[in-house]
Structures are given as structure tokens and as C-alpha cells.
Amino acid sequence: MIDLAARPRTPLAFLPTPLHRLPRLEDELGGPRLLVKRDDQTGLGLGGNKTRKLEFLVGAALAQGADVLVTAGAAQSNHCRQTAAAAAALGLDCHLLLGGAPPARPDGNLLLDHLLGATVHWCGSERKGERLAAVVGALSEAGRRPCEIPYGGSNATGALGYVVAMQELKEQLDVAGQRVDAIVFASSSGGTQAGMAVGMRACGLDAELVGIRIDKEEVAGHGYPGQLAGLANATAQLAGLDARFDVDDFVIEEGYLGGGYGVVGAAEREAIGLFARREGLLLDPVYTGRAAAGLLDLVRHGRFDRDATLLFWHTGGAPALFPYAGELVAS
Ligand SMILES: *Cc1c(COP(=O)(O)O)cnc(C)c1O
């Protein structure tokens, strides 16, 4: 067990998030036992996985005296919306660098960014924070104390949120006398998967981590597994855990990238509809809908034993359902 008490952490999430079964979906699939971990219910500004990362990222920002948070993402970024909510809750300003151009009518996460009082900078094709340094520099020059929150909140500090989350899951499973064989979730900027891997080592939870890749854009250097290994090693070091990770420690399913980032296809539509109609559980069009489509496909192809227990980690994102209305429901 590791002790993260020395790391600055600002409480932002309602924890622990619920863990429950999906009995009607189990029946539908005739297959493995299914649990869901509800990180869509972390609470802050409609919740999601970034809130766990932000507890440590904002903790570090406050410790260094920041008065404005600056981050970047797609126009419908859940990370940006949760960062804007964290800033609002703590009396900080927030600047968001969003990909694309301003739509005629703000909707979904973008609507919430505005309601939460964030200042939006439109960045065209640069949706991954290419202009962060420039905006941070300009704010500093204007006498502000900006703190840059990385794209997706995915650095070692942010990943600590998922180190802690695995301890939380372990405790819930122990109390319930349950075990899980595999954990399936959406993996994109990597902080979630890297943090989970470190957290599992730290607390001795033994299950297969199956990341469903969401965004195919190649990352510099060694590709996505290399990026995850590097991030996990940095996270372990920060957590004071004596553990090493390499590319073989990461299972990533690359077969569900569909039409690319943010493009809803038949597979995502089916998964979103099935979870909604069978369980009253709302997924999102960009991340969890795609991850659930991957889960369904893997189950249908016999990737898991029929008597295994799978955990679907719901990472949030439902505010983006609304701007995708036209792609989700035939009118
Ligand atoms: C950001 C996000 C993810 C991916 O998490 P990473 O840590 O970036 O891999 C998954 N689901 C939702 C809803 C997200 O907003």
C-alpha cells in the first residue's frame, strides 16, 4: 500500500462512486457477469473521470499559488468542462483552448463551459493544446498566476487520481466479497489507464485491464503502449511505489476506432441504445459508447469466459449526447 497523503489534493468528487451489477444486460448477452463502476457520478459539474485527476492537479495548482487554470481539448471536451467546474468551485478563473470554431449555438459540454464562466479560445485544428504555452505566457505577462493543466489531465499528477480509484474499487470488492476478472474502459490520453495500472500494483488488485482505444491519432515516439508505460513509471515514482512498467503491461484494443475521434457509427449507436434500454444507463457518443461497443464485441467473440466477472468502468461524458442528437436517433 502506498501513502499519497503528502501529495496536495483538493476534494472535488463524491467518492466512492457506486459499483453495481447490470443484470438485464447480462441476460441479453447470456454471458459474463457484468459490473459497472460509476465514475459518471463523480458529481462535479455533471461528473466524469477527469474529476479524480483534477483533485491532484488542482491540489498542485493551489499549492503553487495559481489563480487561473488553463487547459485544452476538443469543443465537446469533458475534461475542459470538468476543469471549468473545478475552477468555478474554487474561485479560480479558467481559460479553455478548444479545437474547431465557435458553433452558432453552444450545446453540450460547450454550453456548460460558458455557464461555468470559462474563457474560451478557439484553436481550429489544434485541439490538443498546441497553443497552451502561448496562452499561459500571455496570462503571466498580464500579471496572473496561471497553471497549465495538461491535455486530458494526463500527466503523473493527474494519474494519481486513478491510483487512488483502484484502492477504492478494491475496498468495495472486498466488502462485497466479489472479484473481477477484467476491467474494460475507454482509453484516450492515457492518464486513466496508467493510473489504474499503478493503482492495481499498489493495492494488489489482480484483474486484466482492457483499454479500448478511442482516438487513433498517433502519439510521438513509441506509440500508445510506450506512452502508457512512460506515464505509469512517472506515476509510480511520484506515488513512491517501487514498480516498473513496460509496453507489455498494457492491453489496448485498437479495433474499435471506427470513423475516428468523435465520429458515431453503428457500433456506438447500438451500444448506447442497449445500455440505455436494458439498464437505464446513459453512455456518451465519443468515449463510453465506443468502449461499450468494444466490450459487447469482445463478449460476443468469446474473449472472456462465460462465468467470468467483467467490470465496465463508466468514465462519464453524457453531456455530449445532446449535440450528437442527429447521429443518435433517426428522426
Ligand atoms: C477523457 C475521457 C476518457 C479517457 O480517459 P483518458 O485518461 O484520457 O484515457 C474516457 N471517457 C470519458 C468520458 C472521458 O471524458
The ligand as an ORCA input file, in Angstrom:
! r2SCAN-3c Opt
* xyz 0 1
  C     -11.207     11.709    -21.084
  C     -12.207     10.637    -21.126
  C     -11.824      9.282    -21.231
  C     -10.402      8.842    -21.446
  O      -9.592      8.990    -20.320
  P      -8.014      9.162    -20.545
  O      -7.463      9.283    -19.190
  O      -7.866     10.408    -21.369
  O      -7.503      7.987    -21.279
  C     -12.804      8.322    -21.201
  N     -14.100      8.652    -21.076
  C     -14.515      9.934    -20.980
  C     -15.973     10.204    -20.881
  C     -13.587     10.969    -21.000
  O     -14.002     12.239    -20.902
*
